[in-house]
Amino acid sequence: MNEPAELLSAAALRAFRLNGQFLEVAEGLARPSGLTAAWWQVLGAVLHEPLPVVGIARAMGMTRQGVQRIADLLVEKGLAEYRPNPAHRRAKLLQPTLAGREAVAAIAPAHRALAQRLAEELGMDAFRDCLAALTRLSTALDRLPPPP
């Protein structure tokens, strides 16, 4: 497998599989706290600072419409709230409520345990190497112009 097209296809297939594995794990981790993986993802994006929906979508690699739907559900469930955005009157900021923060915090022990098991399985150096390779691949894709 030396052709760039073969490497790209293999990398994409592996990334799709990895995405499915991450989603399955995330659903299992989030479920006991009453969240879905998508809800956890959106809440996680705004834990440290409120963001507009478009900012969450950009950071998470999701569509704006998908994030909007999830954000509205989180607000409806009392897990997040919209705040005025001083930089843009119409694009409100999403931030977690206390209940949203507590739901995310409830995931932390199982998340830490899984991370520890994965680190033991891979070894810390290999775990760091995996992250570095994924980061390099993502950065390279970001630098390329979109396909025609």
C-alpha positions in Angstrom: 0.0 0.0 0.0 2.2 2.8 -1.3 -0.1 4.8 -3.5 -1.4 8.0 -1.9 -4.9 7.2 -2.9 -4.7 3.8 -1.2 -3.2 5.4 2.0 -6.0 8.0 2.0 -8.7 5.3 1.6 -7.2 3.1 4.3 -6.8 6.1 6.7 -10.4 7.2 6.1 -11.7 3.7 6.7 -9.7 3.4 9.9 -10.9 6.9 11.0 -14.5 5.9 10.3 -14.1 2.7 12.4 -12.4 4.7 15.2 -15.2 7.3 15.1 -17.7 4.5 15.5 -15.7 3.0 18.4 -15.5 6.4 20.1 -19.2 7.0 19.7 -20.0 3.6 21.1 -17.8 4.2 24.1 -19.1 7.7 24.6 -22.7 6.5 24.5 -21.9 4.0 27.2 -20.1 6.5 29.4 -22.8 9.2 29.0 -25.9 7.0 29.4 -25.7 6.6 33.2 -25.7 10.4 33.7 -28.8 10.9 31.4 -26.8 12.2 28.5 -26.2 11.0 24.9 -22.8 11.1 23.4 -23.9 14.1 21.2 -25.2 16.0 24.3 -22.0 15.3 26.1 -20.0 16.5 23.1 -21.8 19.8 22.9 -21.8 20.4 26.7 -18.1 19.6 26.8 -17.4 22.2 24.1 -18.9 25.0 26.4 -17.7 23.8 29.8 -14.9 26.4 30.0 -16.5 29.2 28.1 -19.8 29.8 26.4 -19.8 29.7 22.6 -22.2 30.4 19.8 -23.6 27.4 18.0 -21.4 28.0 15.0 -18.3 28.1 17.2 -19.3 24.7 18.8 -19.9 23.3 15.3 -16.5 24.5 14.1 -14.7 23.1 17.1 -16.4 19.8 17.1 -16.5 19.2 13.3 -20.3 19.1 13.3 -22.9 20.9 11.3 -24.4 24.1 12.6 -27.9 22.7 12.2 -27.0 19.5 14.1 -25.5 21.5 17.0 -28.5 23.9 17.0 -30.8 20.9 17.4 -28.8 19.5 20.3 -28.4 22.9 21.9 -32.1 23.5 21.8 -32.7 20.1 23.4 -30.1 20.8 26.1 -31.9 24.1 26.9 -35.3 22.4 26.9 -33.9 19.7 29.3 -32.4 22.3 31.6 -28.9 21.2 31.0 -27.8 24.4 29.2 -29.0 27.9 28.6 -28.6 30.7 26.1 -26.9 33.9 27.1 -26.7 37.2 25.2 -23.6 37.5 23.0 -22.0 40.9 23.3 -20.1 40.3 20.0 -23.2 39.3 18.0 -26.8 40.2 18.9 -28.5 37.3 17.1 -25.9 34.5 17.8 -26.6 33.7 21.4 -24.0 32.0 23.5 -24.6 28.5 24.9 -23.4 27.6 28.4 -24.1 24.7 30.7 -26.4 25.0 33.7 -25.4 23.6 37.0 -27.4 20.4 36.1 -25.4 20.2 32.8 -22.1 20.6 34.6 -23.2 17.9 37.2 -24.2 15.5 34.4 -20.8 15.9 32.7 -19.0 15.6 36.0 -20.8 12.3 36.7 -19.1 10.9 33.6 -15.6 11.7 34.8 -14.8 8.6 37.0 -15.8 6.1 34.3 -13.9 8.3 31.7 -10.8 8.3 33.8 -11.0 4.5 34.4 -11.3 3.9 30.6 -8.5 6.3 29.9 -6.3 4.4 32.4 -7.1 1.0 30.9 -6.4 2.3 27.4 -3.1 3.8 28.5 -2.1 0.5 30.0 -3.1 -1.4 26.8 -1.1 1.0 24.5 1.6 2.3 26.8 1.8 6.0 27.5 4.4 6.7 24.8 2.3 5.0 22.1 -0.8 6.7 23.4 0.9 10.1 23.0 2.2 9.0 19.5 -1.4 8.1 18.5 -2.6 11.5 19.5 0.2 13.3 17.7 -0.4 11.3 14.5 -4.2 12.1 14.6 -3.4 15.8 15.2 -0.9 15.9 12.3 -3.4 14.3 10.0 -6.2 16.6 11.0 -4.0 19.7 10.7 -2.9 18.6 7.2 -6.5 18.1 6.1 -7.4 21.6 7.5 -4.6 23.1 5.4 -5.8 21.5 2.1 -8.3 23.4 0.0 -11.7 21.6 -0.2 -12.1 19.2 -3.0 -13.9 20.5 -6.2 
